[in-house]
Amino acid sequence: MKRKVVSAFLFIFAQAALSQAPIQNITLSFLTQQNAKPWNAQVRGKLVCGGQTMATLKCCSGDQKSDQWAVGSTHYRNMQMAQTLPQVALTGCTLELGMSAPSGSSWTVSPTATVVYGNGRQVPRTFDFVTLVSKGPYVSKSFGLDLYP
């Protein structure tokens, strides 16, 4: 009996410890469909929860080879977190995804936001395809984001 109680306690303790793991990083992946992303189109992302910016991304417009994203390809980028985030449900959040392309172009993409916790747990959220059209100025699309650990 004592062994069962100790085992149950250890199991509950382990589950509680796992549920308290902080967010290690937030990764955005981009599945390109139809229109390829031109190399000089700058991609930006911003995760806002409760009016606070939790993470940002600004990338992917400096290299003519690696920043040209072909149709059917998927590319991954880690967001910069404003601070270490404890493991909490990311509810009522908004993911803003956008681009600016000086040459004027369109890009059709399905983004996925994946929250990676310190215990290795990954929680992804994939969004429907959206087409961004930029003729120079920054354009964006916002997605509602609720993730539960």
Beta strands, then each sheet from edge to edge (+ up, - down):
strand 1: 23-33
strand 2: 42-49
strand 3: 52-59
strand 4: 74-78
strand 5: 80-81
strand 6: 90-100
strand 7: 105-117
strand 8: 122-126
strand 9: 130-134
strand 10: 139-147
sheet 1: 4+ 1- 7+ 8-
sheet 2: 4+ 1- 7+ 9-
sheet 3: 5+ 3- 2+ 6- 10+
end
